[in-house]
Amino acid sequence: MIAADGTAGTPTKPEYIDRVAVKNDGRVFFLRTDEIDYVESAANYARLHVGPQSHLIRETLTNLSARLDPSRFSRIHRTTIVNLDRVKEVQPWFSGDAIIILKTGQKLRLSRVFRSNFEMGTRSQL
């Protein structure tokens, strides 16, 4: 690969975020991405679930998904991203879908459309 200055450059690894800024009550605080259990879509917002708490940020799920490390996070449904470290169990369901049970006991739907992405992500965890 040739850099703009004409020298040979090496391909760079994409940079993924390790913190997310959350605005709440006029203040801004940062959540580490490894603290997030899962993220769900709320129109043009994303709701970050961290234990019993949830935080709303103004970012689409598609944009947030592109900024999260795919070896740690996987899109499991058109409305949900899960932290792979938080997955306890996967149970088969109907029509190729599955139910993901998190360590907190929360149950999430794994759509058959996103199943192969999820399985590839969990292989990198082994």
Backbone as XML, in Angstrom:
<?xml version="1.0"?>
<chain id="A" units="angstrom">
  <residue number="1" name="MET">
    <atom name="N" x="0.845" y="-1.176" z="0.000"/>
    <atom name="CA" x="0.000" y="0.000" z="0.000"/>
    <atom name="C" x="0.893" y="1.242" z="0.000"/>
  </residue>
  <residue number="2" name="ILE">
    <atom name="N" x="0.590" y="2.224" z="-0.818"/>
    <atom name="CA" x="1.383" y="3.444" z="-0.926"/>
    <atom name="C" x="0.655" y="4.573" z="-0.192"/>
  </residue>
  <residue number="3" name="ALA">
    <atom name="N" x="1.355" y="5.228" z="0.727"/>
    <atom name="CA" x="0.775" y="6.338" z="1.484"/>
    <atom name="C" x="0.720" y="7.593" z="0.614"/>
  </residue>
  <residue number="4" name="ALA">
    <atom name="N" x="0.019" y="8.614" z="1.083"/>
    <atom name="CA" x="-0.144" y="9.858" z="0.332"/>
    <atom name="C" x="1.192" y="10.547" z="0.059"/>
  </residue>
  <residue number="5" name="ASP">
    <atom name="N" x="2.177" y="10.361" z="0.958"/>
    <atom name="CA" x="3.476" y="11.011" z="0.760"/>
    <atom name="C" x="4.402" y="10.189" z="-0.140"/>
  </residue>
  <residue number="6" name="GLY">
    <atom name="N" x="3.872" y="9.066" z="-0.720"/>
    <atom name="CA" x="4.663" y="8.264" z="-1.651"/>
    <atom name="C" x="5.441" y="7.141" z="-0.992"/>
  </residue>
  <residue number="7" name="THR">
    <atom name="N" x="5.442" y="7.058" z="0.337"/>
    <atom name="CA" x="6.165" y="5.983" z="1.017"/>
    <atom name="C" x="5.261" y="4.777" z="1.163"/>
  </residue>
  <residue number="8" name="ALA">
    <atom name="N" x="5.874" y="3.630" z="1.291"/>
    <atom name="CA" x="5.097" y="2.406" z="1.482"/>
    <atom name="C" x="4.541" y="2.400" z="2.898"/>
  </residue>
  <residue number="9" name="GLY">
    <atom name="N" x="3.260" y="2.214" z="3.007"/>
    <atom name="CA" x="2.611" y="2.180" z="4.320"/>
    <atom name="C" x="2.066" y="0.796" z="4.598"/>
  </residue>
  <residue number="10" name="THR">
    <atom name="N" x="1.791" y="0.555" z="5.834"/>
    <atom name="CA" x="1.190" y="-0.720" z="6.201"/>
    <atom name="C" x="-0.292" y="-0.497" z="6.455"/>
  </residue>
  <residue number="11" name="PRO">
    <atom name="N" x="-1.114" y="-1.465" z="6.089"/>
    <atom name="CA" x="-2.550" y="-1.317" z="6.338"/>
    <atom name="C" x="-2.789" y="-1.204" z="7.843"/>
  </residue>
  <residue number="12" name="THR">
    <atom name="N" x="-3.669" y="-0.314" z="8.207"/>
    <atom name="CA" x="-3.935" y="-0.119" z="9.627"/>
    <atom name="C" x="-5.181" y="-0.875" z="10.031"/>
  </residue>
  <residue number="13" name="LYS">
    <atom name="N" x="-5.172" y="-1.346" z="11.272"/>
    <atom name="CA" x="-6.308" y="-2.046" z="11.843"/>
    <atom name="C" x="-7.352" y="-1.007" z="12.225"/>
  </residue>
  <residue number="14" name="PRO">
    <atom name="N" x="-8.627" y="-1.283" z="11.968"/>
    <atom name="CA" x="-9.653" y="-0.302" z="12.340"/>
    <atom name="C" x="-9.630" y="-0.024" z="13.849"/>
  </residue>
  <residue number="15" name="GLU">
    <atom name="N" x="-9.881" y="1.208" z="14.197"/>
    <atom name="CA" x="-9.933" y="1.595" z="15.600"/>
    <atom name="C" x="-11.363" y="1.469" z="16.094"/>
  </residue>
  <residue number="16" name="TYR">
    <atom name="N" x="-11.550" y="0.729" z="17.161"/>
    <atom name="CA" x="-12.866" y="0.577" z="17.757"/>
    <atom name="C" x="-12.901" y="1.325" z="19.081"/>
  </residue>
  <residue number="17" name="ILE">
    <atom name="N" x="-14.076" y="1.792" z="19.441"/>
    <atom name="CA" x="-14.213" y="2.573" z="20.667"/>
    <atom name="C" x="-14.140" y="1.661" z="21.891"/>
  </residue>
  <residue number="18" name="ASP">
    <atom name="N" x="-13.611" y="2.199" z="22.984"/>
    <atom name="CA" x="-13.633" y="1.452" z="24.238"/>
    <atom name="C" x="-14.452" y="2.174" z="25.304"/>
  </residue>
  <residue number="19" name="ARG">
    <atom name="N" x="-14.966" y="3.376" z="24.950"/>
    <atom name="CA" x="-15.841" y="4.128" z="25.847"/>
    <atom name="C" x="-16.938" y="4.802" z="25.025"/>
  </residue>
  <residue number="20" name="VAL">
    <atom name="N" x="-18.089" y="5.003" z="25.684"/>
    <atom name="CA" x="-19.219" y="5.685" z="25.053"/>
    <atom name="C" x="-19.622" y="6.846" z="25.956"/>
  </residue>
  <residue number="21" name="ALA">
    <atom name="N" x="-19.759" y="8.035" z="25.376"/>
    <atom name="CA" x="-20.192" y="9.203" z="26.143"/>
    <atom name="C" x="-21.710" y="9.177" z="26.291"/>
  </residue>
  <residue number="22" name="VAL">
    <atom name="N" x="-22.165" y="9.352" z="27.532"/>
    <atom name="CA" x="-23.594" y="9.345" z="27.844"/>
    <atom name="C" x="-23.933" y="10.664" z="28.524"/>
  </residue>
  <residue number="23" name="LYS">
    <atom name="N" x="-24.940" y="11.365" z="27.975"/>
    <atom name="CA" x="-25.404" y="12.618" z="28.585"/>
    <atom name="C" x="-26.603" y="12.303" z="29.454"/>
  </residue>
  <residue number="24" name="ASN">
    <atom name="N" x="-26.575" y="12.819" z="30.700"/>
    <atom name="CA" x="-27.671" y="12.577" z="31.624"/>
    <atom name="C" x="-27.740" y="13.699" z="32.641"/>
  </residue>
  <residue number="25" name="ASP">
    <atom name="N" x="-28.897" y="14.340" z="32.749"/>
    <atom name="CA" x="-29.105" y="15.419" z="33.724"/>
    <atom name="C" x="-28.063" y="16.525" z="33.616"/>
  </residue>
  <residue number="26" name="GLY">
    <atom name="N" x="-27.739" y="16.931" z="32.394"/>
    <atom name="CA" x="-26.807" y="18.034" z="32.194"/>
    <atom name="C" x="-25.349" y="17.684" z="32.392"/>
  </residue>
  <residue number="27" name="ARG">
    <atom name="N" x="-25.039" y="16.443" z="32.584"/>
    <atom name="CA" x="-23.641" y="16.037" z="32.733"/>
    <atom name="C" x="-23.311" y="14.952" z="31.716"/>
  </residue>
  <residue number="28" name="VAL">
    <atom name="N" x="-22.058" y="14.762" z="31.468"/>
    <atom name="CA" x="-21.600" y="13.730" z="30.540"/>
    <atom name="C" x="-20.706" y="12.773" z="31.311"/>
  </residue>
  <residue number="29" name="PHE">
    <atom name="N" x="-20.980" y="11.491" z="31.196"/>
    <atom name="CA" x="-20.086" y="10.499" z="31.801"/>
    <atom name="C" x="-19.784" y="9.431" z="30.761"/>
  </residue>
  <residue number="30" name="PHE">
    <atom name="N" x="-18.788" y="8.641" z="31.027"/>
    <atom name="CA" x="-18.317" y="7.659" z="30.056"/>
    <atom name="C" x="-18.548" y="6.248" z="30.575"/>
  </residue>
  <residue number="31" name="LEU">
    <atom name="N" x="-19.095" y="5.416" z="29.698"/>
    <atom name="CA" x="-19.262" y="3.995" z="29.976"/>
    <atom name="C" x="-18.207" y="3.229" z="29.197"/>
  </residue>
  <residue number="32" name="ARG">
    <atom name="N" x="-17.557" y="2.320" z="29.843"/>
    <atom name="CA" x="-16.631" y="1.445" z="29.123"/>
    <atom name="C" x="-17.456" y="0.428" z="28.342"/>
  </residue>
  <residue number="33" name="THR">
    <atom name="N" x="-17.073" y="0.142" z="27.136"/>
    <atom name="CA" x="-17.859" y="-0.770" z="26.308"/>
    <atom name="C" x="-17.913" y="-2.174" z="26.917"/>
  </residue>
  <residue number="34" name="ASP">
    <atom name="N" x="-16.880" y="-2.571" z="27.649"/>
    <atom name="CA" x="-16.912" y="-3.903" z="28.252"/>
    <atom name="C" x="-17.924" y="-4.015" z="29.393"/>
  </residue>
  <residue number="35" name="GLU">
    <atom name="N" x="-18.491" y="-2.892" z="29.850"/>
    <atom name="CA" x="-19.526" y="-2.902" z="30.883"/>
    <atom name="C" x="-20.922" y="-3.096" z="30.291"/>
  </residue>
  <residue number="36" name="ILE">
    <atom name="N" x="-21.068" y="-2.900" z="28.991"/>
    <atom name="CA" x="-22.371" y="-2.975" z="28.327"/>
    <atom name="C" x="-22.786" y="-4.435" z="28.171"/>
  </residue>
  <residue number="37" name="ASP">
    <atom name="N" x="-24.025" y="-4.764" z="28.599"/>
    <atom name="CA" x="-24.565" y="-6.113" z="28.398"/>
    <atom name="C" x="-25.098" y="-6.269" z="26.983"/>
  </residue>
  <residue number="38" name="TYR">
    <atom name="N" x="-25.960" y="-5.338" z="26.588"/>
    <atom name="CA" x="-26.486" y="-5.340" z="25.222"/>
    <atom name="C" x="-26.999" y="-3.947" z="24.888"/>
  </residue>
  <residue number="39" name="VAL">
    <atom name="N" x="-27.242" y="-3.737" z="23.602"/>
    <atom name="CA" x="-27.717" y="-2.455" z="23.088"/>
    <atom name="C" x="-28.955" y="-2.739" z="22.258"/>
  </residue>
  <residue number="40" name="GLU">
    <atom name="N" x="-29.995" y="-1.926" z="22.453"/>
    <atom name="CA" x="-31.185" y="-2.088" z="21.624"/>
    <atom name="C" x="-31.530" y="-0.776" z="20.937"/>
  </residue>
  <residue number="41" name="SER">
    <atom name="N" x="-32.128" y="-0.910" z="19.777"/>
    <atom name="CA" x="-32.495" y="0.249" z="18.972"/>
    <atom name="C" x="-33.741" y="0.922" z="19.528"/>
  </residue>
  <residue number="42" name="ALA">
    <atom name="N" x="-33.735" y="2.249" z="19.455"/>
    <atom name="CA" x="-34.905" y="3.054" z="19.801"/>
    <atom name="C" x="-34.987" y="4.176" z="18.764"/>
  </residue>
  <residue number="43" name="ALA">
    <atom name="N" x="-35.382" y="3.832" z="17.543"/>
    <atom name="CA" x="-35.430" y="4.752" z="16.402"/>
    <atom name="C" x="-34.019" y="5.278" z="16.110"/>
  </residue>
  <residue number="44" name="ASN">
    <atom name="N" x="-33.790" y="6.598" z="16.201"/>
    <atom name="CA" x="-32.458" y="7.163" z="15.952"/>
    <atom name="C" x="-31.604" y="7.199" z="17.209"/>
  </residue>
  <residue number="45" name="TYR">
    <atom name="N" x="-31.991" y="6.449" z="18.204"/>
    <atom name="CA" x="-31.258" y="6.375" z="19.468"/>
    <atom name="C" x="-30.859" y="4.922" z="19.718"/>
  </residue>
  <residue number="46" name="ALA">
    <atom name="N" x="-29.946" y="4.748" z="20.640"/>
    <atom name="CA" x="-29.560" y="3.412" z="21.083"/>
    <atom name="C" x="-29.657" y="3.399" z="22.606"/>
  </residue>
  <residue number="47" name="ARG">
    <atom name="N" x="-30.270" y="2.349" z="23.142"/>
    <atom name="CA" x="-30.386" y="2.196" z="24.582"/>
    <atom name="C" x="-29.338" y="1.180" z="25.027"/>
  </residue>
  <residue number="48" name="LEU">
    <atom name="N" x="-28.379" y="1.651" z="25.847"/>
    <atom name="CA" x="-27.303" y="0.808" z="26.357"/>
    <atom name="C" x="-27.755" y="0.196" z="27.680"/>
  </residue>
  <residue number="49" name="HIS">
    <atom name="N" x="-27.720" y="-1.113" z="27.766"/>
    <atom name="CA" x="-28.118" y="-1.806" z="28.996"/>
    <atom name="C" x="-26.858" y="-2.236" z="29.748"/>
  </residue>
  <residue number="50" name="VAL">
    <atom name="N" x="-26.749" y="-1.735" z="30.966"/>
    <atom name="CA" x="-25.600" y="-2.020" z="31.830"/>
    <atom name="C" x="-26.160" y="-2.494" z="33.164"/>
  </residue>
  <residue number="51" name="GLY">
    <atom name="N" x="-26.170" y="-3.809" z="33.371"/>
    <atom name="CA" x="-26.784" y="-4.338" z="34.584"/>
    <atom name="C" x="-28.246" y="-3.915" z="34.653"/>
  </residue>
  <residue number="52" name="PRO">
    <atom name="N" x="-28.692" y="-3.407" z="35.808"/>
    <atom name="CA" x="-30.096" y="-3.003" z="35.946"/>
    <atom name="C" x="-30.390" y="-1.617" z="35.354"/>
  </residue>
  <residue number="53" name="GLN">
    <atom name="N" x="-29.367" y="-0.908" z="34.917"/>
    <atom name="CA" x="-29.543" y="0.444" z="34.384"/>
    <atom name="C" x="-29.561" y="0.432" z="32.856"/>
  </residue>
  <residue number="54" name="SER">
    <atom name="N" x="-30.173" y="1.476" z="32.284"/>
    <atom name="CA" x="-30.090" y="1.676" z="30.836"/>
    <atom name="C" x="-29.871" y="3.159" z="30.570"/>
  </residue>
  <residue number="55" name="HIS">
    <atom name="N" x="-29.174" y="3.433" z="29.478"/>
    <atom name="CA" x="-28.815" y="4.800" z="29.107"/>
    <atom name="C" x="-29.124" y="4.989" z="27.630"/>
  </residue>
  <residue number="56" name="LEU">
    <atom name="N" x="-29.744" y="6.125" z="27.309"/>
    <atom name="CA" x="-30.115" y="6.434" z="25.942"/>
    <atom name="C" x="-29.092" y="7.393" z="25.337"/>
  </residue>
  <residue number="57" name="ILE">
    <atom name="N" x="-28.575" y="7.033" z="24.154"/>
    <atom name="CA" x="-27.650" y="7.919" z="23.449"/>
    <atom name="C" x="-28.210" y="8.180" z="22.060"/>
  </residue>
  <residue number="58" name="ARG">
    <atom name="N" x="-27.874" y="9.333" z="21.522"/>
    <atom name="CA" x="-28.368" y="9.694" z="20.180"/>
    <atom name="C" x="-27.394" y="9.169" z="19.128"/>
  </residue>
  <residue number="59" name="GLU">
    <atom name="N" x="-27.612" y="7.920" z="18.754"/>
    <atom name="CA" x="-26.809" y="7.281" z="17.718"/>
    <atom name="C" x="-27.590" y="6.076" z="17.214"/>
  </residue>
  <residue number="60" name="THR">
    <atom name="N" x="-27.573" y="5.857" z="15.929"/>
    <atom name="CA" x="-28.287" y="4.705" z="15.387"/>
    <atom name="C" x="-27.522" y="3.436" z="15.707"/>
  </residue>
  <residue number="61" name="LEU">
    <atom name="N" x="-28.240" y="2.342" z="15.706"/>
    <atom name="CA" x="-27.623" y="1.045" z="15.979"/>
    <atom name="C" x="-26.591" y="0.694" z="14.908"/>
  </residue>
  <residue number="62" name="THR">
    <atom name="N" x="-26.866" y="1.055" z="13.671"/>
    <atom name="CA" x="-25.932" y="0.784" z="12.575"/>
    <atom name="C" x="-24.609" y="1.512" z="12.786"/>
  </residue>
  <residue number="63" name="ASN">
    <atom name="N" x="-24.662" y="2.789" z="13.139"/>
    <atom name="CA" x="-23.434" y="3.554" z="13.376"/>
    <atom name="C" x="-22.673" y="3.016" z="14.579"/>
  </residue>
  <residue number="64" name="LEU">
    <atom name="N" x="-23.388" y="2.720" z="15.657"/>
    <atom name="CA" x="-22.738" y="2.201" z="16.860"/>
    <atom name="C" x="-22.115" y="0.841" z="16.591"/>
  </residue>
  <residue number="65" name="SER">
    <atom name="N" x="-22.807" y="0.007" z="15.854"/>
    <atom name="CA" x="-22.299" y="-1.323" z="15.519"/>
    <atom name="C" x="-20.971" y="-1.244" z="14.762"/>
  </residue>
  <residue number="66" name="ALA">
    <atom name="N" x="-20.843" y="-0.287" z="13.870"/>
    <atom name="CA" x="-19.607" y="-0.120" z="13.102"/>
    <atom name="C" x="-18.446" y="0.340" z="13.975"/>
  </residue>
  <residue number="67" name="ARG">
    <atom name="N" x="-18.741" y="0.979" z="15.094"/>
    <atom name="CA" x="-17.698" y="1.504" z="15.983"/>
    <atom name="C" x="-17.310" y="0.532" z="17.088"/>
  </residue>
  <residue number="68" name="LEU">
    <atom name="N" x="-18.095" y="-0.550" z="17.286"/>
    <atom name="CA" x="-17.804" y="-1.541" z="18.322"/>
    <atom name="C" x="-16.974" y="-2.683" z="17.747"/>
  </residue>
  <residue number="69" name="ASP">
    <atom name="N" x="-16.080" y="-3.212" z="18.554"/>
    <atom name="CA" x="-15.192" y="-4.294" z="18.132"/>
    <atom name="C" x="-16.008" y="-5.558" z="17.833"/>
  </residue>
  <residue number="70" name="PRO">
    <atom name="N" x="-15.983" y="-6.058" z="16.585"/>
    <atom name="CA" x="-16.779" y="-7.236" z="16.237"/>
    <atom name="C" x="-16.308" y="-8.522" z="16.909"/>
  </residue>
  <residue number="71" name="SER">
    <atom name="N" x="-15.123" y="-8.529" z="17.491"/>
    <atom name="CA" x="-14.695" y="-9.713" z="18.231"/>
    <atom name="C" x="-15.302" y="-9.732" z="19.636"/>
  </residue>
  <residue number="72" name="ARG">
    <atom name="N" x="-15.911" y="-8.607" z="20.055"/>
    <atom name="CA" x="-16.528" y="-8.518" z="21.384"/>
    <atom name="C" x="-18.030" y="-8.275" z="21.328"/>
  </residue>
  <residue number="73" name="PHE">
    <atom name="N" x="-18.530" y="-7.730" z="20.213"/>
    <atom name="CA" x="-19.945" y="-7.419" z="20.070"/>
    <atom name="C" x="-20.481" y="-8.012" z="18.780"/>
  </residue>
  <residue number="74" name="SER">
    <atom name="N" x="-21.718" y="-8.491" z="18.828"/>
    <atom name="CA" x="-22.328" y="-9.075" z="17.637"/>
    <atom name="C" x="-23.767" y="-8.593" z="17.501"/>
  </residue>
  <residue number="75" name="ARG">
    <atom name="N" x="-24.136" y="-8.264" z="16.284"/>
    <atom name="CA" x="-25.522" y="-7.916" z="15.995"/>
    <atom name="C" x="-26.293" y="-9.225" z="15.944"/>
  </residue>
  <residue number="76" name="ILE">
    <atom name="N" x="-27.348" y="-9.349" z="16.753"/>
    <atom name="CA" x="-28.098" y="-10.605" z="16.815"/>
    <atom name="C" x="-29.515" y="-10.460" z="16.268"/>
  </residue>
  <residue number="77" name="HIS">
    <atom name="N" x="-29.902" y="-9.235" z="16.015"/>
    <atom name="CA" x="-31.242" y="-8.942" z="15.510"/>
    <atom name="C" x="-31.162" y="-7.548" z="14.895"/>
  </residue>
  <residue number="78" name="ARG">
    <atom name="N" x="-32.124" y="-7.177" z="14.089"/>
    <atom name="CA" x="-32.069" y="-5.831" z="13.505"/>
    <atom name="C" x="-32.173" y="-4.754" z="14.566"/>
  </residue>
  <residue number="79" name="THR">
    <atom name="N" x="-32.626" y="-5.114" z="15.768"/>
    <atom name="CA" x="-32.788" y="-4.134" z="16.848"/>
    <atom name="C" x="-31.848" y="-4.356" z="18.025"/>
  </residue>
  <residue number="80" name="THR">
    <atom name="N" x="-30.905" y="-5.310" z="17.925"/>
    <atom name="CA" x="-30.115" y="-5.668" z="19.106"/>
    <atom name="C" x="-28.666" y="-6.015" z="18.772"/>
  </residue>
  <residue number="81" name="ILE">
    <atom name="N" x="-27.759" y="-5.512" z="19.617"/>
    <atom name="CA" x="-26.340" y="-5.887" z="19.603"/>
    <atom name="C" x="-26.046" y="-6.463" z="20.984"/>
  </residue>
  <residue number="82" name="VAL">
    <atom name="N" x="-25.287" y="-7.548" z="21.063"/>
    <atom name="CA" x="-24.984" y="-8.159" z="22.350"/>
    <atom name="C" x="-23.475" y="-8.191" z="22.586"/>
  </residue>
  <residue number="83" name="ASN">
    <atom name="N" x="-23.087" y="-8.023" z="23.851"/>
    <atom name="CA" x="-21.698" y="-8.187" z="24.270"/>
    <atom name="C" x="-21.466" y="-9.692" z="24.409"/>
  </residue>
  <residue number="84" name="LEU">
    <atom name="N" x="-20.586" y="-10.266" z="23.613"/>
    <atom name="CA" x="-20.368" y="-11.712" z="23.599"/>
    <atom name="C" x="-19.873" y="-12.240" z="24.943"/>
  </residue>
  <residue number="85" name="ASP">
    <atom name="N" x="-19.179" y="-11.415" z="25.715"/>
    <atom name="CA" x="-18.712" y="-11.838" z="27.038"/>
    <atom name="C" x="-19.856" y="-12.022" z="28.022"/>
  </residue>
  <residue number="86" name="ARG">
    <atom name="N" x="-21.023" y="-11.463" z="27.723"/>
    <atom name="CA" x="-22.177" y="-11.545" z="28.627"/>
    <atom name="C" x="-23.107" y="-12.721" z="28.316"/>
  </residue>
  <residue number="87" name="VAL">
    <atom name="N" x="-22.838" y="-13.441" z="27.220"/>
    <atom name="CA" x="-23.700" y="-14.556" z="26.818"/>
    <atom name="C" x="-23.399" y="-15.778" z="27.679"/>
  </residue>
  <residue number="88" name="LYS">
    <atom name="N" x="-24.464" y="-16.318" z="28.263"/>
    <atom name="CA" x="-24.340" y="-17.525" z="29.092"/>
    <atom name="C" x="-24.746" y="-18.768" z="28.314"/>
  </residue>
  <residue number="89" name="GLU">
    <atom name="N" x="-25.812" y="-18.642" z="27.504"/>
    <atom name="CA" x="-26.393" y="-19.821" z="26.870"/>
    <atom name="C" x="-27.154" y="-19.417" z="25.615"/>
  </residue>
  <residue number="90" name="VAL">
    <atom name="N" x="-27.216" y="-20.336" z="24.652"/>
    <atom name="CA" x="-28.020" y="-20.146" z="23.443"/>
    <atom name="C" x="-28.945" y="-21.356" z="23.326"/>
  </residue>
  <residue number="91" name="GLN">
    <atom name="N" x="-30.253" y="-21.088" z="23.204"/>
    <atom name="CA" x="-31.248" y="-22.157" z="23.087"/>
    <atom name="C" x="-31.948" y="-22.048" z="21.743"/>
  </residue>
  <residue number="92" name="PRO">
    <atom name="N" x="-32.079" y="-23.170" z="21.023"/>
    <atom name="CA" x="-32.797" y="-23.132" z="19.747"/>
    <atom name="C" x="-34.251" y="-22.729" z="19.961"/>
  </residue>
  <residue number="93" name="TRP">
    <atom name="N" x="-34.795" y="-22.066" z="18.961"/>
    <atom name="CA" x="-36.185" y="-21.623" z="19.013"/>
    <atom name="C" x="-36.844" y="-22.028" z="17.718"/>
  </residue>
  <residue number="94" name="PHE">
    <atom name="N" x="-37.792" y="-21.305" z="17.212"/>
    <atom name="CA" x="-38.526" y="-21.666" z="16.003"/>
    <atom name="C" x="-37.872" y="-21.090" z="14.750"/>
  </residue>
  <residue number="95" name="SER">
    <atom name="N" x="-38.020" y="-21.809" z="13.643"/>
    <atom name="CA" x="-37.646" y="-21.338" z="12.300"/>
    <atom name="C" x="-36.202" y="-20.853" z="12.189"/>
  </residue>
  <residue number="96" name="GLY">
    <atom name="N" x="-35.294" y="-21.486" z="12.890"/>
    <atom name="CA" x="-33.886" y="-21.103" z="12.812"/>
    <atom name="C" x="-33.482" y="-19.995" z="13.758"/>
  </residue>
  <residue number="97" name="ASP">
    <atom name="N" x="-34.432" y="-19.366" z="14.427"/>
    <atom name="CA" x="-34.110" y="-18.361" z="15.437"/>
    <atom name="C" x="-33.631" y="-19.072" z="16.705"/>
  </residue>
  <residue number="98" name="ALA">
    <atom name="N" x="-33.110" y="-18.304" z="17.640"/>
    <atom name="CA" x="-32.655" y="-18.859" z="18.913"/>
    <atom name="C" x="-32.879" y="-17.817" z="20.004"/>
  </residue>
  <residue number="99" name="ILE">
    <atom name="N" x="-32.787" y="-18.255" z="21.236"/>
    <atom name="CA" x="-32.881" y="-17.364" z="22.384"/>
    <atom name="C" x="-31.504" y="-17.331" z="23.039"/>
  </residue>
  <residue number="100" name="ILE">
    <atom name="N" x="-30.995" y="-16.125" z="23.251"/>
    <atom name="CA" x="-29.729" y="-15.943" z="23.953"/>
    <atom name="C" x="-30.062" y="-15.568" z="25.384"/>
  </residue>
  <residue number="101" name="ILE">
    <atom name="N" x="-29.454" y="-16.272" z="26.319"/>
    <atom name="CA" x="-29.636" y="-15.951" z="27.730"/>
    <atom name="C" x="-28.327" y="-15.344" z="28.233"/>
  </residue>
  <residue number="102" name="LEU">
    <atom name="N" x="-28.420" y="-14.132" z="28.755"/>
    <atom name="CA" x="-27.243" y="-13.447" z="29.280"/>
    <atom name="C" x="-26.965" y="-13.909" z="30.701"/>
  </residue>
  <residue number="103" name="LYS">
    <atom name="N" x="-25.800" y="-13.606" z="31.212"/>
    <atom name="CA" x="-25.428" y="-13.955" z="32.582"/>
    <atom name="C" x="-26.351" y="-13.309" z="33.608"/>
  </residue>
  <residue number="104" name="THR">
    <atom name="N" x="-27.004" y="-12.203" z="33.229"/>
    <atom name="CA" x="-27.953" y="-11.519" z="34.110"/>
    <atom name="C" x="-29.314" y="-12.208" z="34.124"/>
  </residue>
  <residue number="105" name="GLY">
    <atom name="N" x="-29.538" y="-13.162" z="33.217"/>
    <atom name="CA" x="-30.824" y="-13.828" z="33.091"/>
    <atom name="C" x="-31.694" y="-13.235" z="31.995"/>
  </residue>
  <residue number="106" name="GLN">
    <atom name="N" x="-31.297" y="-12.092" z="31.451"/>
    <atom name="CA" x="-32.038" y="-11.440" z="30.368"/>
    <atom name="C" x="-32.057" y="-12.347" z="29.142"/>
  </residue>
  <residue number="107" name="LYS">
    <atom name="N" x="-33.221" y="-12.455" z="28.490"/>
    <atom name="CA" x="-33.352" y="-13.263" z="27.282"/>
    <atom name="C" x="-33.489" y="-12.342" z="26.075"/>
  </residue>
  <residue number="108" name="LEU">
    <atom name="N" x="-32.726" y="-12.641" z="25.025"/>
    <atom name="CA" x="-32.733" y="-11.859" z="23.791"/>
    <atom name="C" x="-32.952" y="-12.798" z="22.613"/>
  </residue>
  <residue number="109" name="ARG">
    <atom name="N" x="-33.596" y="-12.301" z="21.582"/>
    <atom name="CA" x="-33.855" y="-13.107" z="20.386"/>
    <atom name="C" x="-32.676" y="-13.007" z="19.416"/>
  </residue>
  <residue number="110" name="LEU">
    <atom name="N" x="-32.202" y="-14.158" z="18.985"/>
    <atom name="CA" x="-31.176" y="-14.252" z="17.944"/>
    <atom name="C" x="-31.887" y="-14.605" z="16.651"/>
  </residue>
  <residue number="111" name="SER">
    <atom name="N" x="-31.950" y="-13.664" z="15.734"/>
    <atom name="CA" x="-32.614" y="-13.865" z="14.455"/>
    <atom name="C" x="-31.770" y="-14.761" z="13.554"/>
  </residue>
  <residue number="112" name="ARG">
    <atom name="N" x="-32.431" y="-15.608" z="12.782"/>
    <atom name="CA" x="-31.697" y="-16.505" z="11.874"/>
    <atom name="C" x="-30.875" y="-15.712" z="10.864"/>
  </residue>
  <residue number="113" name="VAL">
    <atom name="N" x="-31.310" y="-14.491" z="10.534"/>
    <atom name="CA" x="-30.582" y="-13.638" z="9.583"/>
    <atom name="C" x="-29.196" y="-13.287" z="10.128"/>
  </residue>
  <residue number="114" name="PHE">
    <atom name="N" x="-29.077" y="-13.094" z="11.454"/>
    <atom name="CA" x="-27.812" y="-12.692" z="12.057"/>
    <atom name="C" x="-27.092" y="-13.854" z="12.737"/>
  </residue>
  <residue number="115" name="ARG">
    <atom name="N" x="-27.636" y="-15.055" z="12.639"/>
    <atom name="CA" x="-27.076" y="-16.203" z="13.360"/>
    <atom name="C" x="-25.639" y="-16.524" z="12.937"/>
  </residue>
  <residue number="116" name="SER">
    <atom name="N" x="-25.354" y="-16.486" z="11.656"/>
    <atom name="CA" x="-23.996" y="-16.825" z="11.203"/>
    <atom name="C" x="-22.979" y="-15.802" z="11.711"/>
  </residue>
  <residue number="117" name="ASN">
    <atom name="N" x="-23.346" y="-14.506" z="11.737"/>
    <atom name="CA" x="-22.440" y="-13.487" z="12.293"/>
    <atom name="C" x="-22.167" y="-13.750" z="13.764"/>
  </residue>
  <residue number="118" name="PHE">
    <atom name="N" x="-23.215" y="-14.115" z="14.504"/>
    <atom name="CA" x="-23.078" y="-14.403" z="15.920"/>
    <atom name="C" x="-22.166" y="-15.610" z="16.132"/>
  </residue>
  <residue number="119" name="GLU">
    <atom name="N" x="-22.379" y="-16.665" z="15.363"/>
    <atom name="CA" x="-21.572" y="-17.878" z="15.519"/>
    <atom name="C" x="-20.109" y="-17.618" z="15.176"/>
  </residue>
  <residue number="120" name="MET">
    <atom name="N" x="-19.844" y="-16.782" z="14.167"/>
    <atom name="CA" x="-18.462" y="-16.429" z="13.830"/>
    <atom name="C" x="-17.822" y="-15.647" z="14.972"/>
  </residue>
  <residue number="121" name="GLY">
    <atom name="N" x="-18.561" y="-14.742" z="15.585"/>
    <atom name="CA" x="-18.055" y="-13.959" z="16.704"/>
    <atom name="C" x="-17.754" y="-14.806" z="17.914"/>
  </residue>
  <residue number="122" name="THR">
    <atom name="N" x="-18.585" y="-15.819" z="18.173"/>
    <atom name="CA" x="-18.352" y="-16.661" z="19.342"/>
    <atom name="C" x="-17.188" y="-17.603" z="19.104"/>
  </residue>
  <residue number="123" name="ARG">
    <atom name="N" x="-16.917" y="-17.963" z="17.853"/>
    <atom name="CA" x="-15.746" y="-18.813" z="17.570"/>
    <atom name="C" x="-14.452" y="-18.092" z="17.918"/>
  </residue>
  <residue number="124" name="SER">
    <atom name="N" x="-14.414" y="-16.783" z="17.697"/>
    <atom name="CA" x="-13.208" y="-16.036" z="18.008"/>
    <atom name="C" x="-13.000" y="-15.912" z="19.522"/>
  </residue>
  <residue number="125" name="GLN">
    <atom name="N" x="-14.055" y="-16.209" z="20.302"/>
    <atom name="CA" x="-13.959" y="-16.159" z="21.755"/>
    <atom name="C" x="-13.349" y="-17.435" z="22.321"/>
  </residue>
  <residue number="126" name="LEU">
    <atom name="N" x="-13.403" y="-18.545" z="21.533"/>
    <atom name="CA" x="-12.918" y="-19.838" z="22.041"/>
    <atom name="C" x="-11.426" y="-19.942" z="22.014"/>
  </residue>
</chain>
